[in-house]
């Protein structure tokens, strides 16, 4: 029993010295992407987006493009860079 108590105390003291340090983080505001990417799949598009096909949305600043990967996979591309 004493062996278990000493082992517990030893582990507790080791763990106490390994407490993590808080690292300050900087967050930037999210913005509408300018490089393009996959569209949002949604039956109703949020504000600032346009409907692409039956159930896809792209930001107003990008153009809807059918990717050709499936019947309903849409991509959002910068205008003139498809």
Buried (B, 14 or more C-beta within 10 A) or exposed (E): EEEEEEEEEEEEEEEEEEEEEEEEEEEEEEEEEEEBEEBBBEEEBEEEBBBBBEBBBBBEBBBBBBEEEEEBBBBBBEEEEE
